[in-house]
């Protein structure tokens, strides 16, 4: 029977916060829909103190950002994009168009067709999230999306050179310096100066995530996302320093980011809690990590590996770091997670930044029914069918006619009956 040495704040408190976010976002979306560019500019001034002559960067402005980075930074961006592109291409190769003759004269198939336009949101107001440009733009490019639009907020009063460079090197067609709800709404619904896209992707804060949720249906989205989550599953093959480092490394995303330790060792659990307190005293991002740990951190001691697995699947965390003497068993047995990081030699930061898998992942237990962003999210698998012979049309038509009658669909039945009459050999 598992015991909780540390619990998070109650779910009721979280729901109250989310309801407040929902109401604010609803108003902001309505304003952008009604007043277009004017609303976008007012919100940008209000939330980001940013009101340039043109929110879209010109080619020379993009080049200035690229030129403003040192060679090492550019090489690092290119290396990360190479890893992400390579894995996305491997994933794309696993998808193929199909066509087969299922009955004599009956051809069925499907095609994987990229969406026509995508809006990629790149967070950057608090931290310049360069990696999010790789994850969305590079992957959309591999999927052969014809038009890729990006938005990122200003960083410290100007465009983030690193984000702009990453967006450009990844292959973005239009780059805008706009943040928040106003950015994703403008891309989704369009304004006088921004054409609407077919799909929104990319992470963001609670307001951006809620905006995507409310806009879903009018445009496609990658997934429903909330604050970054991490779950560390560990036994005594590792120590408290490593567990604490991996917890706080994700808690620094923001004050509402859950960080959970799940272990079968009370000794390791208490060592980790002590180590978290030590590291918080020296962590430069303590202002985010500490409230996240205080309010959303959990420490759970399970009685067995099997119970650890069951609790982990119930939590369905975005990131799951597994450091045990049976990591491959967890890989084999777990079913609910955004991404697994197996063994102490890897960690969530590798996945977030450079190793090649995508870091846009399901949160809020949505890992129960979806995976994260990947090349397949940008593709529509569309079926088609054709009937080559009179005999095949009659055979299918006779079955179809009877099944339509079973459902009392007379119009459907006549569609079938017409073919049976016309193509039956006299």
C-alpha positions in Angstrom: 0.0 0.0 0.0 1.6 3.3 -1.1 2.1 6.2 1.3 2.4 9.9 0.4 5.2 11.6 2.2 4.2 14.8 0.4 0.9 15.8 -1.3 0.0 18.5 -3.8 -2.7 21.1 -3.4 -6.3 19.8 -3.8 -7.9 19.4 -7.2 -10.6 21.8 -6.3 -8.1 24.7 -6.0 -6.7 23.8 -9.5 -10.2 23.8 -11.0 -10.9 27.3 -9.6 -7.7 28.6 -11.2 -8.6 27.0 -14.5 -12.1 28.5 -14.5 -10.6 32.0 -14.0 -8.3 31.4 -17.0 -11.1 30.1 -19.1 -13.2 33.3 -18.6 -10.3 35.6 -19.4 -9.3 33.7 -22.6 -12.9 33.6 -23.8 -13.0 37.4 -23.7 -9.6 37.8 -25.4 -10.5 35.5 -28.3 -13.8 37.3 -28.8 -12.0 40.7 -28.9 -9.5 39.5 -31.5 -12.3 38.0 -33.6 -14.2 41.3 -33.5 -11.4 43.9 -33.9 -8.6 42.0 -35.5 -5.2 43.7 -35.7 -6.3 46.5 -33.4 -7.1 44.1 -30.6 -3.8 42.2 -31.2 -1.8 45.4 -31.0 -3.6 46.5 -27.8 -3.0 43.1 -26.2 0.6 43.1 -27.2 1.1 46.5 -25.7 -0.7 45.5 -22.5 0.9 42.1 -21.9 4.3 42.4 -23.6 4.9 46.2 -23.8 5.5 45.5 -27.5 4.1 47.5 -30.4 6.4 47.5 -33.5 5.4 49.0 -36.8 5.0 45.5 -38.2 4.7 42.3 -36.2 5.9 40.2 -39.1 9.7 40.2 -39.4 11.2 41.2 -42.8 13.9 39.1 -44.3 16.6 41.6 -43.3 15.4 41.5 -39.7 15.5 37.8 -39.7 19.1 37.8 -41.1 20.1 40.3 -38.5 19.0 37.9 -35.8 20.9 35.1 -37.3 24.0 37.2 -37.7 23.7 38.4 -34.1 24.3 34.9 -32.8 27.8 33.5 -32.3 29.0 30.5 -34.3 28.7 28.1 -31.4 25.0 29.0 -30.8 24.2 28.6 -34.5 26.0 25.2 -34.6 24.1 24.0 -31.6 20.8 25.0 -33.1 21.7 23.2 -36.3 22.8 20.1 -34.4 19.5 20.0 -32.5 17.5 20.5 -35.6 19.4 17.7 -37.4 18.5 15.3 -34.6 14.9 16.2 -34.6 14.7 16.2 -38.4 16.3 12.8 -38.6 13.9 11.1 -36.2 10.9 12.8 -37.8 12.1 11.4 -41.2 12.3 8.0 -39.7 8.8 8.3 -38.3 7.6 9.6 -41.7 9.1 6.6 -43.4 7.0 4.3 -41.2 3.8 5.9 -42.7 2.9 4.9 -46.2 0.1 5.3 -48.7 -1.8 2.0 -49.3 -3.9 0.6 -52.1 -5.3 -2.9 -52.3 -7.9 -5.0 -54.1 -10.1 -6.2 -51.2 -12.6 -8.0 -53.5 -12.3 -8.8 -57.2 -12.8 -5.3 -58.8 -12.9 -3.4 -55.5 -10.0 -1.1 -54.8 -9.5 0.6 -51.4 -6.7 2.8 -50.3 -5.5 5.8 -48.2 -3.2 8.7 -48.7 -1.3 10.6 -46.1 -1.9 14.3 -47.0 -0.2 17.2 -45.1 -2.4 19.9 -43.8 -2.1 23.1 -46.0 -1.0 25.5 -43.3 0.2 25.4 -39.7 0.6 28.0 -37.0 3.5 27.2 -34.6 3.6 29.0 -31.3 7.0 29.3 -29.6 6.9 30.4 -25.9 9.5 33.0 -25.1 8.3 35.7 -22.7 9.9 34.2 -19.6 12.5 31.9 -21.2 13.4 32.0 -24.9 12.2 28.5 -25.7 14.4 27.9 -28.8 13.7 24.2 -28.8 10.0 24.7 -29.4 10.8 26.1 -32.8 12.7 22.9 -33.7 9.9 20.7 -32.4 7.1 22.3 -34.4 8.6 23.8 -37.5 11.2 21.1 -38.3 8.5 18.4 -37.9 5.9 20.2 -40.0 8.6 20.7 -42.7 9.3 17.0 -42.8 5.6 16.4 -43.1 5.7 18.7 -46.2 3.3 21.3 -44.9 3.1 23.9 -47.6 2.9 27.0 -45.3 4.3 27.3 -41.8 3.7 30.4 -39.8 5.4 31.1 -36.4 4.7 33.4 -33.5 6.8 34.1 -30.5 6.6 36.9 -27.9 9.4 39.5 -27.6 12.1 38.6 -25.1 13.5 41.5 -22.9 11.8 44.1 -25.2 12.9 42.8 -28.6 12.7 39.7 -30.8 14.7 36.8 -29.4 17.5 36.4 -31.9 17.9 32.7 -30.9 14.2 31.9 -31.5 14.1 33.8 -34.7 17.2 32.1 -36.0 15.8 28.7 -35.0 12.4 29.5 -36.7 14.2 30.6 -39.9 16.7 27.7 -40.1 13.9 25.3 -39.5 12.0 26.6 -42.5 9.3 28.9 -41.3 7.6 30.9 -44.1 6.3 33.8 -42.0 7.7 34.9 -38.6 5.8 37.1 -36.3 6.8 38.6 -33.0 3.5 38.2 -31.1 2.9 36.4 -27.8 0.1 34.9 -25.8 -3.6 34.4 -26.6 -3.5 37.2 -29.2 -0.9 35.2 -31.2 -2.6 31.9 -31.4 -6.0 33.5 -31.9 -4.7 35.7 -34.8 -3.1 32.6 -36.4 -6.3 30.6 -36.0 -8.9 33.1 -37.0 -6.9 35.5 -39.1 -6.8 39.3 -39.0 -6.5 42.0 -41.6 -2.8 41.3 -41.8 -2.5 37.6 -40.9 -4.2 34.8 -42.9 -5.8 32.1 -40.8 -4.1 28.6 -40.7 -5.6 25.2 -40.6 -3.8 23.9 -37.5 -2.2 25.2 -34.3 0.8 23.5 -32.6 3.2 24.2 -29.8 3.3 24.6 -26.0 2.5 27.7 -24.0 1.4 29.0 -20.6 -2.0 28.3 -19.1 -3.6 31.1 -21.2 -2.2 29.8 -24.5 -3.2 26.3 -23.7 -6.8 27.4 -22.9 -6.9 29.5 -26.1 -6.0 26.4 -28.1 -8.7 24.4 -26.3 -11.3 27.0 -27.1 -10.2 27.4 -30.7 -10.2 23.6 -31.3 -12.8 22.7 -33.9 -12.4 25.9 -35.8 -8.8 24.8 -36.4 -7.0 21.6 -35.6 -4.5 21.5 -32.7 -1.7 19.1 -31.8 -3.0 18.3 -28.3 -4.5 19.7 -25.1 -1.7 20.9 -23.0 -1.2 22.2 -19.5 1.8 23.0 -17.3 4.9 20.9 -17.7 4.8 17.6 -15.7 7.5 15.3 -14.6 7.4 11.9 -12.8 10.6 10.3 -11.5 10.3 6.6 -10.9 13.4 5.5 -8.9 14.8 2.8 -6.6 18.0 2.7 -4.7 20.1 2.2 -7.8 20.3 6.0 -7.9 20.6 8.7 -5.2 18.7 11.7 -3.9 20.9 14.2 -5.7 20.0 12.8 -9.1 16.3 12.5 -8.3 16.1 16.0 -6.9 17.9 17.4 -9.9 15.5 15.8 -12.3 12.5 17.0 -10.3 13.6 20.6 -10.1 14.9 20.6 -13.7 11.2 20.5 -14.8 9.6 22.4 -11.9 11.5 25.5 -13.0 9.2 25.7 -16.0 6.6 27.5 -13.8 4.9 27.7 -10.4 2.2 25.2 -11.4 4.4 22.5 -12.9 3.9 19.1 -11.0 7.0 17.2 -10.1 6.5 13.8 -8.5 8.9 11.2 -7.1 7.6 7.6 -7.1 9.8 5.1 -5.4 9.8 1.9 -3.4 12.4 3.2 -1.0 11.4 5.5 1.9 15.2 6.1 2.5 15.6 7.4 -1.1 12.3 9.4 -0.8 13.6 11.3 2.3 17.0 11.8 0.9 15.5 13.3 -2.2 13.3 15.7 -0.2 16.3 16.9 1.8 18.3 17.3 -1.4 15.4 19.3 -3.0 15.6 21.7 -0.1 19.4 22.1 -0.5 19.2 22.7 -4.2 16.4 25.2 -4.0 18.7 27.4 -1.9 21.1 27.8 -4.8 18.9 27.2 -7.9 18.9 30.4 -10.1 15.3 29.6 -11.2 14.1 29.1 -7.6 11.3 31.7 -8.1 9.5 29.2 -10.3 10.7 25.9 -9.0 10.0 26.5 -5.4 6.3 27.3 -5.6 5.9 24.5 -8.0 7.5 22.1 -5.6 5.6 23.5 -2.6 2.2 23.4 -4.2 2.4 20.7 -6.8 5.3 18.4 -5.7 4.5 14.9 -4.5 6.6 12.1 -2.9 5.0 8.6 -3.1 6.5 5.5 -1.6 5.0 2.3 -3.1 5.2 -1.2 -1.7 6.5 -2.9 -4.9 7.5 -2.3 -8.5 4.1 -3.5 -9.6 2.4 -0.8 -7.5 4.8 1.8 -8.8 3.8 0.8 -12.4 0.1 1.0 -11.5 0.4 4.4 -9.8 2.5 5.7 -12.7 -0.1 4.7 -15.3 -2.8 6.4 -13.1 -0.8 9.6 -13.0 -0.2 9.5 -16.8 2.6 12.1 -16.6 3.9 14.1 -19.5 7.6 13.1 -18.8 8.5 9.9 -17.0 12.1 9.4 -15.9 12.7 5.8 -15.0 15.9 5.0 -13.0 15.6 1.4 -11.5 17.2 -2.0 -11.8 14.4 -2.9 -14.3 13.9 0.0 -16.7 13.0 -2.2 -19.6 10.2 -3.8 -17.6 8.7 -0.4 -17.1 9.0 0.2 -20.9 7.3 -3.1 -21.6 4.5 -2.7 -18.9 3.6 1.0 -18.8 0.8 2.3 -21.1 0.1 6.0 -20.0 2.9 8.5 -20.5 4.0 11.3 -22.9 7.6 10.2 -23.1 9.8 7.8 -21.2 13.4 8.5 -20.3 15.1 5.2 -19.4 18.1 5.0 -17.1 20.2 7.6 -15.3 22.3 8.4 -18.5 19.4 10.1 -20.1 17.0 12.7 -18.7 14.0 14.9 -19.7 16.3 17.9 -20.6 17.8 15.8 -23.4 14.3 15.2 -24.8 13.3 18.8 -24.3 16.3 20.2 -26.2 18.3 18.0 -28.5 18.1 14.2 -28.5 15.6 14.1 -31.4 12.2 13.1 -30.0 9.6 15.7 -29.8 9.0 17.7 -26.6 5.4 18.7 -27.2 3.7 16.1 -25.1 0.3 15.3 -23.5 -0.4 16.7 -20.0 -3.3 16.6 -17.6 -3.6 12.8 -17.9 -4.3 13.1 -21.7 -1.5 10.5 -22.1 -4.3 8.0 -21.5 -5.6 8.5 -25.0 -2.9 10.4 -27.1 0.8 10.6 -27.7 2.7 13.8 -28.3 3.4 15.9 -31.4 5.1 14.0 -34.2 5.2 14.1 -38.0 1.9 12.1 -38.2 0.0 14.9 -36.5 0.5 17.1 -39.5 -0.9 14.4 -41.9 -4.5 13.6 -42.7 -4.9 9.9 -43.5 -7.7 10.1 -46.1 -9.3 7.1 -47.7 -10.6 6.5 -51.2 -12.3 3.7 -53.1 -13.1 2.7 -56.7 -15.0 -0.2 -58.2 -13.6 -1.4 -61.5 -16.2 -3.9 -62.7 -19.9 -4.2 -63.1 -19.9 -7.5 -61.2 -18.2 -5.9 -58.2 -20.6 -3.0 -58.1 -23.6 -5.4 -58.2 -22.2 -7.6 -55.5 -21.4 -4.8 -53.1 -24.7 -3.0 -54.1 -26.8 -6.0 -53.1 -25.3 -6.2 -49.7 -25.6 -2.4 -49.3 -29.2 -2.4 -50.3 -30.2 -4.9 -47.7 -28.2 -3.1 -45.0 -29.8 0.2 -45.8 -33.2 -1.3 -45.6 -32.3 -2.7 -42.2 -31.6 0.9 -41.1 -34.7 2.4 -42.9 -32.4 4.6 -45.1 -34.4 4.7 -48.3 -32.2 7.3 -50.1 -29.1 5.3 -49.3 -30.8 2.1 -50.5 -31.7 3.7 -53.8 -28.1 4.7 -54.4 -27.2 1.1 -54.2 -30.2 -0.2 -56.1 -29.5 2.1 -59.0 -26.1 0.5 -59.5 -27.5 -3.0 -59.1 -30.1 -2.3 -61.8 -27.7 -0.5 -64.1 -24.8 -2.9 -63.9 -26.6 -6.2 -63.7 -25.8 -8.2 -66.8 -28.9 -8.8 -68.9 
